[in-house]
Amino acid sequence: MERELRRELGLLDVFCVATGAMISSGLFVLPGLAHAKAGPAVFLSYLIAAILAIPAMFSKAELVTAMPRAGGDYFYATRSMGDAAGTVVGFVSWFALSFKSAFALVGMGAYAALVMDIPINMIAAALCVVFTLVNLAGIRRAGRFQVLLVLGLLALLSVYFFGGLPHVNPMKMTPFMPNGFGSVLATAGFVFVSYGGLTKVASIAEEVKDPGKTIPRAMFLSLSVVALLYALVVLVTAGVLDAEELDHALTPISDGARVFMGGAGEVLLAVAALLAFISTANAGIMSASRYPIAMSRDGIAPPFFQKVNARFGTPHFSILSTGVFMLVVVLALKLDLLVKVASTLVMMLFVIANLSVLIMRESRIQNYQPTFRSPLYPWMQLAGIVAGVALVINMGILPVFAAALFVSGALIWYLLYARANVNRQAAIVHVVERITDKKLTSYSLETELKGILRERDEIVEDRFDDLIKESVVLDIEGTLTVEEFLTKVSDVMAPRLNVDSANLLALFTEREEESTTALRPGLAIPHIVIQGSGKSDILLARCKGGITFAESLPPVHAVFVLVGTRDERHFHLCALMAIAQITEEPDFDTRWMAARSVDELRDIVLLGERRRHCRTE
């Protein structure tokens, strides 16, 4: 049976998922290889790589606060670029996270050899099964497990840094940049994959409490902590190990701990490495398994992927499929190819995140309303795209070719299976519509985004919402006098209220003669009481040229007309209060004039910020 995913993850949970997805091979395997390229200045490469990850982090934070849905990159790519692009991104995201998690499991080999004499592939396969079962038992349990793993890991790495700092030998830090600053920059690209897990928390957004605030905070906090931790731990490691030893070390952190903590320290940091790889694998299964759910909901993947277990509230088919795929990867692929392909796929996804923000912003869809907006738009996104493409090119021919095979396979799947099941309009069509000034879209994407916003903001609809949904919306191009406007309104509303239009016009005119209903520049709220009982109606109007309510007042562009019988007085007052709250929003006038259809005008009211208390009696 299909059920809704549960919102059970808080700030600490999401922080630990993001942190656990980053701290693994990037810290416990790569420093030795990176030191061979950049020398003691390698810790700067980690900091530069963190800076290069910032555009994608900001972009993903914006996207996830606008659309907190399972599927992360896939969901955003589909809504911004269309079903074909979404299919590619969905499969690439699923495989990239699965590859990265499998890499974490295989990467334990070098450290596992220090504490146990068991073939690494067997350990990795066993852990893959264990983590799959943990995730099947529920995201709350998986989240708590992740918190314990990450907090333990951070504690051990803090011990390493503070214990090793007094033992740093300045002589081992010279020459500081043996191959020049260019090598430091190049190495930043090499270690960039260390931050690949940062934005993957977006794929579990549907299960996060208050995702609009929680996810951006968790991502910013995680990148700051991890970047600082990477730099400090790598700095200590470069300062306690001889350059020749470090350049060839596959267990650099344990080797460094042995220098100033002895054999016990070596084992302790080997345990820390195991925790890191375990946390990455657990976070990877948790995040990767959410992509098939989103694709299944959209008809791109088979329907069974979206089924949620009634007892545990987890997508069991999706988790099992992810676990099986990782198991095959663990047992079949070589480590070096696994890492390079995973890195290339991650870079592609970072580019997609930045591109999606550009498209969503330029589409100017009213219902795209992120609670966090990326700063320095669009330069932040453009810089991220350029950097990402450059990093992909530098990965080499084989990884790029492997990534191209994944893309080709996804496109074939779309043509043979998905295309017949989907026909979704994307934001990029709205961009083309703006450029060509031709009507190319329906209102389907805006409707979907409206539903997402209602769920995100936990909007419980009241009677006012119901009335707005059924209201008449007038969109007038030219200019009108107040008499012309009220005549038009009377002709439209009279049949709906079952009253005479002439009588209705007389009441409007009398009300306007008592005192103008233009409450402020650009806004008027004509409201009258009619005879009878149980009648209420609202009309919305936009007049681009303006309505002249009084010679001494500026033209009115937004009008809310409210009519009701005397027994509806309570609702009448409640509706007036709701309209006042909505029209007091700072950007109301701008959005009202920018709306491209009557549906957008109605949605501005339905999604406006207000206290909902207009209950049905």
C-alpha positions in Angstrom: 0.0 0.0 0.0 1.3 3.5 -0.9 1.7 5.7 2.1 3.2 9.1 2.8 6.8 9.3 4.1 7.1 10.4 7.7 8.7 13.7 8.7 11.0 12.5 11.6 14.4 14.0 11.0 15.6 17.1 12.8 18.6 19.5 12.5 21.0 17.1 14.2 19.9 14.2 12.1 20.2 16.1 8.8 23.6 17.5 9.8 24.9 14.0 10.6 23.6 12.6 7.3 25.4 15.4 5.3 28.5 15.1 7.4 28.6 11.3 7.3 28.1 11.4 3.6 31.3 13.5 3.2 33.8 12.2 5.8 35.2 8.9 4.5 37.7 8.3 1.8 38.2 12.0 1.3 39.9 12.2 4.7 41.1 8.6 5.4 42.5 7.6 2.0 43.0 10.7 -0.3 45.4 12.9 1.8 48.4 10.7 1.0 47.7 10.8 -2.7 46.9 14.5 -2.6 50.1 15.3 -0.6 52.1 13.7 -3.4 50.7 16.3 -5.8 50.5 19.5 -3.6 53.0 18.9 -0.8 52.3 20.2 2.8 50.0 22.9 1.3 47.5 20.1 0.6 45.3 21.3 3.5 44.7 24.5 1.4 43.5 22.3 -1.4 40.8 20.9 0.9 39.7 24.5 1.8 39.6 25.6 -1.9 37.6 22.5 -2.8 35.1 23.5 -0.1 34.8 26.9 -1.6 34.1 25.3 -5.0 31.3 23.4 -3.4 29.5 26.5 -2.2 27.6 27.4 -5.4 26.0 23.9 -5.5 25.3 24.1 -1.8 23.5 27.4 -2.1 21.6 26.2 -5.2 20.5 23.0 -3.6 19.4 24.8 -0.5 17.2 27.1 -2.6 15.7 24.3 -4.5 15.0 22.1 -1.6 13.3 24.9 0.4 11.0 25.5 -2.6 10.4 21.8 -3.4 11.0 19.6 -0.3 10.4 16.3 -2.1 12.0 12.9 -2.1 14.3 12.5 -5.1 16.5 15.6 -4.7 18.3 16.3 -8.0 15.9 14.2 -10.0 12.8 16.1 -8.8 14.4 19.5 -9.5 15.8 18.5 -12.9 12.4 17.1 -14.0 10.5 20.2 -13.0 13.1 22.6 -14.4 14.3 20.8 -17.6 11.7 18.2 -18.4 11.2 14.4 -18.2 14.1 13.3 -20.5 16.6 15.3 -18.5 14.9 14.2 -15.3 15.2 10.6 -16.2 18.9 11.0 -16.9 19.5 12.9 -13.6 17.4 10.4 -11.6 19.4 7.4 -12.7 22.7 9.3 -12.5 21.9 10.4 -9.0 20.9 7.0 -7.9 24.0 5.4 -9.3 26.4 8.1 -8.1 25.2 7.8 -4.5 25.2 4.1 -4.7 28.7 4.1 -6.2 30.0 6.5 -3.6 28.5 4.4 -0.8 30.0 1.2 -2.3 33.3 3.1 -2.5 33.1 3.8 1.2 32.6 0.1 1.9 35.4 -1.1 -0.3 37.6 1.7 1.0 37.5 0.1 4.5 39.9 -2.5 3.2 43.1 -0.7 4.0 41.9 0.1 7.5 40.2 -3.2 8.2 43.6 -4.9 7.5 44.9 -3.2 10.6 42.3 -4.7 13.0 41.1 -7.9 11.4 42.2 -10.5 8.9 39.1 -10.9 6.7 38.9 -10.2 2.9 37.6 -6.7 2.4 35.0 -7.6 -0.2 33.4 -9.9 2.3 33.3 -7.2 5.0 31.9 -4.7 2.5 29.2 -7.1 1.3 28.2 -8.0 4.9 28.0 -4.3 5.9 25.9 -3.6 2.8 23.4 -6.2 4.0 23.4 -4.8 7.5 22.8 -1.2 6.4 20.1 -2.2 4.1 18.3 -3.9 7.0 18.8 -0.9 9.2 17.2 1.4 6.6 14.4 -1.0 6.1 13.6 -0.7 9.8 12.8 3.0 9.5 14.4 6.3 8.8 14.2 7.3 12.5 16.3 4.3 13.5 18.7 4.9 10.5 18.9 8.6 11.5 19.7 7.9 15.1 22.3 5.3 14.0 23.8 8.0 11.8 23.9 10.5 14.6 25.8 8.1 16.9 28.3 7.2 14.1 29.0 10.8 13.2 29.3 12.2 16.7 31.7 9.4 17.6 33.7 10.1 14.5 34.0 13.8 15.2 35.1 13.1 18.8 37.9 10.8 17.6 39.1 13.2 15.0 39.1 16.0 17.5 41.4 13.8 19.8 43.6 13.3 16.8 44.0 17.0 16.0 44.5 18.3 19.5 46.8 15.4 20.4 48.9 15.8 17.2 49.2 19.5 17.0 52.0 19.8 19.6 53.9 17.2 17.6 53.8 19.0 14.2 57.4 19.4 13.0 57.8 22.7 11.0 60.6 21.1 9.0 58.2 18.6 7.5 56.1 21.5 6.2 58.9 22.7 3.9 59.0 23.3 1.0 55.4 24.3 1.6 54.4 24.3 -2.1 57.0 22.2 -3.9 55.1 22.2 -7.2 53.8 25.7 -7.0 50.3 27.1 -6.3 49.0 25.6 -9.6 49.4 22.2 -8.1 47.4 23.2 -5.1 44.6 24.3 -7.3 44.7 21.2 -9.4 44.7 19.1 -6.2 41.6 20.9 -5.1 39.8 19.3 -8.0 41.3 16.0 -7.1 39.9 16.1 -3.6 36.6 17.8 -4.6 34.8 14.4 -4.4 35.4 14.7 -0.6 32.4 17.1 -0.5 30.2 15.1 -2.9 27.8 14.0 -0.2 27.0 17.5 1.0 23.9 18.1 -1.0 22.5 14.6 -0.9 20.4 15.5 2.1 18.0 17.0 -0.4 16.9 13.6 -1.4 15.4 13.0 2.1 13.7 16.4 2.3 10.3 14.9 2.4 11.1 13.2 5.7 12.7 16.3 7.4 10.8 18.4 10.0 10.5 22.1 8.8 12.7 21.4 5.7 12.7 25.1 4.7 14.8 26.0 7.7 16.4 22.7 8.8 18.1 21.6 5.5 19.9 24.9 4.7 21.1 25.2 8.2 22.3 21.6 8.3 24.1 22.0 5.0 25.9 25.2 5.9 26.9 23.8 9.3 28.0 20.6 7.8 30.2 22.2 5.1 31.8 24.5 7.6 32.6 21.8 10.1 33.8 19.3 7.6 36.0 21.8 5.7 37.6 22.9 8.9 38.1 19.4 10.1 39.6 18.2 6.8 42.1 21.1 6.8 43.1 20.7 10.4 43.5 16.9 10.3 45.4 17.0 7.0 47.6 19.8 8.4 48.5 17.6 11.4 49.1 14.6 9.3 51.5 16.4 6.9 53.3 17.8 10.0 54.0 14.5 11.7 54.8 12.1 8.8 57.7 12.2 6.5 56.8 13.3 3.0 57.9 10.1 1.3 55.9 8.0 3.8 52.8 10.1 3.4 52.9 10.2 -0.4 52.5 6.5 -0.5 50.2 6.0 2.5 46.8 4.4 2.0 46.0 4.8 5.7 47.5 8.3 6.3 45.5 9.2 9.4 46.3 5.9 11.3 49.9 6.3 10.2 49.9 9.8 11.7 48.3 8.6 14.9 51.0 6.0 15.3 53.7 8.7 15.4 52.4 10.5 18.5 49.9 8.0 20.0 51.6 4.7 19.4 50.0 1.4 18.4 46.8 2.2 20.4 46.4 5.5 18.5 46.8 3.7 15.2 44.1 1.2 16.1 41.9 4.0 17.5 42.0 6.0 14.2 41.5 2.9 12.2 38.2 2.5 14.2 37.5 6.1 13.4 38.0 5.4 9.7 35.7 2.4 9.9 33.0 4.7 11.5 33.5 7.2 8.7 33.1 4.6 6.0 30.1 3.1 7.8 28.4 6.4 8.2 28.9 7.2 4.5 27.5 3.9 3.4 24.5 4.2 5.8 23.8 7.8 4.6 24.2 6.7 1.0 21.6 4.0 1.2 19.3 6.3 3.1 19.6 9.0 0.4 20.0 6.9 -2.8 16.9 4.8 -2.1 14.7 7.9 -2.3 15.4 8.5 -6.0 13.5 5.4 -7.3 10.5 6.6 -5.2 10.4 10.0 -6.9 10.9 8.4 -10.4 8.2 5.9 -9.7 5.7 8.6 -8.6 6.2 10.3 -11.9 5.9 7.2 -14.0 9.6 7.1 -15.0 10.3 4.0 -12.9 7.9 1.0 -12.2 5.1 1.6 -9.7 6.4 -0.8 -7.0 9.3 1.4 -6.1 7.0 3.9 -4.4 5.3 1.4 -2.0 5.9 2.3 1.6 6.0 -0.4 4.3 2.9 -0.1 6.6 4.8 -1.1 9.7 8.1 0.8 9.4 7.1 3.6 7.0 10.0 2.9 4.7 10.2 2.4 0.9 11.2 -1.2 1.1 11.5 -2.1 -2.6 13.5 1.0 -3.3 15.9 0.3 -0.3 16.3 -3.4 -1.3 17.1 -2.5 -4.9 19.7 0.1 -3.8 21.3 -2.5 -1.5 21.4 -5.1 -4.2 23.0 -2.7 -6.7 25.6 -1.7 -4.1 26.3 -5.3 -3.4 27.0 -6.0 -7.0 29.3 -3.0 -7.3 31.2 -4.0 -4.1 31.9 -7.5 -5.5 32.5 -6.7 -9.1 34.3 -3.3 -9.6 37.9 -2.2 -8.9 38.3 0.6 -6.4 40.1 3.1 -8.7 37.5 2.9 -11.5 34.7 3.1 -8.9 36.1 6.3 -7.4 36.7 8.0 -10.8 33.2 7.2 -12.2 31.5 8.2 -8.9 33.5 11.5 -8.9 32.5 12.3 -12.5 28.8 11.6 -11.8 28.9 13.8 -8.7 30.4 16.7 -10.6 27.7 16.4 -13.2 25.0 16.6 -10.5 26.6 19.8 -9.0 26.3 21.4 -12.5 22.7 20.3 -12.7 21.8 21.9 -9.4 23.2 25.3 -10.5 21.5 25.0 -13.9 18.1 24.2 -12.3 18.2 27.3 -10.2 18.9 29.5 -13.2 16.0 27.9 -15.1 13.5 28.1 -12.2 14.4 31.8 -11.5 14.2 32.8 -15.1 10.9 31.0 -15.6 9.4 33.5 -13.2 6.8 31.0 -12.0 4.8 32.7 -9.2 4.6 29.4 -7.2 8.3 28.9 -7.1 8.7 30.3 -3.6 11.9 29.1 -1.8 12.3 30.2 1.8 16.0 30.5 1.1 17.4 32.3 -1.9 20.9 31.8 -3.2 23.0 35.0 -2.8 24.8 36.6 -5.7 22.4 35.2 -8.3 23.2 34.4 -11.2 26.9 34.8 -10.8 27.1 32.2 -8.1 25.4 29.6 -10.3 27.4 30.5 -13.4 30.6 30.1 -11.5 29.5 26.7 -10.2 28.6 25.5 -13.7 32.0 26.6 -15.2 33.9 25.0 -12.3 31.9 21.8 -12.5 32.4 21.4 -16.2 36.2 22.0 -15.8 36.4 19.4 -13.1 34.5 16.8 -15.2 36.9 17.4 -18.2 39.9 16.9 -15.9 38.7 13.5 -14.7 40.1 11.8 -17.8 38.7 10.0 -20.8 37.7 6.7 -19.1 35.5 8.1 -16.3 33.8 10.6 -18.8 33.2 7.7 -21.2 31.6 5.6 -18.4 29.5 8.5 -17.3 28.4 9.0 -21.0 27.3 5.3 -21.0 25.1 5.9 -17.9 23.6 8.9 -19.6 22.9 7.0 -22.8 21.4 4.1 -20.9 19.1 6.5 -19.1 18.0 8.1 -22.3 17.2 4.7 -23.8 15.1 3.9 -20.8 13.2 7.1 -21.2 12.5 6.4 -24.9 11.5 2.8 -24.4 9.6 3.0 -21.1 9.1 6.4 -19.5 8.1 8.6 -22.4 4.8 6.8 -22.8 4.0 7.4 -19.1 4.8 11.0 -18.7 3.9 14.3 -20.3 5.0 17.0 -17.8 5.6 20.6 -18.5 8.9 22.0 -17.2 10.1 25.4 -16.2 12.4 25.7 -19.2 9.2 25.9 -21.4 8.2 28.9 -19.4 11.6 30.5 -20.2 11.0 29.9 -23.9 7.5 31.3 -23.5 8.9 34.5 -22.1 11.5 34.8 -24.8 9.1 34.1 -27.7 6.1 35.8 -26.1 3.9 32.8 -27.2 1.6 30.7 -25.0 3.2 27.3 -24.8 2.3 26.0 -21.3 -0.7 25.0 -19.3 -0.9 25.6 -15.5 0.2 22.1 -14.5 3.6 22.9 -13.0 2.2 25.9 -11.1 -0.5 23.6 -9.7 2.0 21.0 -8.5 4.2 23.7 -6.9 1.1 25.1 -5.2 0.4 21.7 -3.6 4.0 21.4 -2.5 3.9 24.9 -0.9 0.7 24.0 1.0 2.3 20.9 2.4 5.6 22.7 3.2 3.8 25.5 5.0 1.3 23.1 6.6 -1.6 25.2 5.2 -5.0 24.0 6.4 -7.6 25.5 4.1 -10.6 27.3 5.5 -13.8 28.7 4.0 -12.1 31.8 2.6 -9.8 29.5 0.5 -12.8 27.5 -0.7 -14.5 30.8 -1.8 -11.4 32.0 -3.6 -11.1 28.7 -5.5 -14.6 29.3 -6.9 -14.3 33.0 -7.4 -14.4 34.9 -10.7 -11.2 36.6 -11.6 -11.2 39.6 -14.0 -8.0 40.5 -15.8 -8.5 43.9 -17.5 -6.0 45.4 -19.8 -7.1 49.0 -20.3 -8.2 51.8 -17.9 -11.7 52.1 -16.4 -13.7 54.5 -14.3 -15.1 53.2 -11.1 -18.6 53.3 -12.6 -17.6 51.2 -15.6 -15.8 48.7 -13.3 -18.7 48.4 -10.8 -21.1 47.8 -13.8 -18.9 45.0 -15.1 -18.7 43.5 -11.6 -22.5 43.7 -11.0 -23.2 41.9 -14.3 -20.8 39.1 -13.4 -21.8 38.6 -9.8 -25.6 39.0 -10.0 -26.3 35.6 -11.6 -24.0 33.9 -9.1 -25.9 35.5 -6.2 -29.3 35.2 -7.8 -30.0 39.0 -7.5 -30.8 41.7 -10.0 -27.6 43.3 -11.5 -29.2 46.8 -11.4 -29.9 46.5 -7.7 -26.4 45.2 -7.1 -24.9 48.1 -9.0 -27.0 50.6 -6.9 -25.7 49.1 -3.7 -22.1 49.3 -4.9 -22.6 52.9 -6.1 -24.2 53.9 -2.8 -21.3 52.3 -0.8 -18.8 54.1 -2.9 -20.6 57.5 -2.5 -20.5 57.1 1.3 -16.7 56.8 1.2 -14.2 55.4 -1.3 -13.2 51.7 -0.9 -9.8 52.4 -2.2 -7.9 51.7 1.0 -4.3 52.5 -0.2 -2.6 53.4 -3.4 -3.3 50.5 -5.9 -5.8 48.6 -3.8 -9.6 48.7 -3.3 -11.9 46.4 -1.5 -15.6 47.2 -2.4 -17.9 45.3 0.1 -21.6 45.4 0.5 -24.4 43.6 2.3 -27.4 42.2 0.2 -30.8 40.9 1.1 -31.5 37.3 1.8 -29.6 34.6 3.7 -26.6 32.2 3.3 -25.0 34.1 0.4 -21.3 35.1 0.1 -19.2 35.7 -2.9 -15.8 37.2 -3.8 -14.5 38.6 -7.1 -10.8 39.3 -7.8 -9.8 41.9 -10.4 -6.6 43.2 -11.8 -6.7 46.3 -14.0 -3.3 46.9 -15.6 -4.3 50.3 -16.8 -5.8 51.2 -13.5 -9.3 52.0 -12.2 -10.1 55.6 -11.1 -11.9 55.4 -7.8 -11.5 59.1 -7.0 -9.8 61.9 -8.9 -7.6 62.7 -5.9 -6.3 59.1 -5.6 -3.9 57.1 -7.8 -5.3 54.4 -10.1 -6.2 51.1 -8.5 -4.8 47.9 -10.0 -5.9 45.2 -7.4 -9.5 44.9 -6.4 -11.2 42.5 -4.1 -15.0 42.7 -4.2 -16.9 41.1 -1.3 -20.7 40.6 -1.2 -22.7 38.8 1.4 -26.0 38.6 3.3 -26.4 40.0 6.8 -26.3 36.5 8.4 -22.8 36.1 6.9 -21.5 39.1 8.8 -18.9 37.1 10.8 -17.5 35.5 7.6 -17.6 38.9 5.9 -15.4 40.4 8.6 -13.1 37.4 8.6 -12.7 37.6 4.8 -11.8 41.3 5.0 -9.2 40.5 7.6 -7.7 37.8 5.4 -7.6 40.1 2.4 -5.9 42.8 4.5 -3.2 40.4 5.7 -2.5 39.1 2.2 -2.3 42.5 0.6 0.1 43.8 3.3 2.8 41.4 2.1 5.8 43.6 1.0 5.9 42.2 -2.6 2.2 41.8 -3.1 1.8 44.6 -5.6 4.8 43.5 -7.6 3.6 39.9 -7.8 0.1 40.9 -8.6 1.1 43.0 -11.6 3.6 40.3 -12.8 1.1 37.4 -12.7 0.7 36.0 -16.2 -2.8 34.4 -15.9 -5.9 34.4 -13.8 -4.7 31.2 -12.2 -1.6 32.9 -11.0 -3.7 35.8 -9.6 -5.8 33.3 -7.7 -2.8 31.5 -6.3 -1.3 34.7 -5.0 -4.3 34.9 -2.7 -4.5 31.2 -1.9 -0.8 31.0 -0.9 -0.7 34.4 0.8 0.6 34.5 4.4 -2.3 34.9 6.8 -3.9 33.4 9.9 -6.5 30.9 8.8 -9.6 31.2 11.0 -12.5 31.6 8.5 -14.1 28.4 9.5 -17.2 27.0 8.0 -20.0 27.4 10.6 
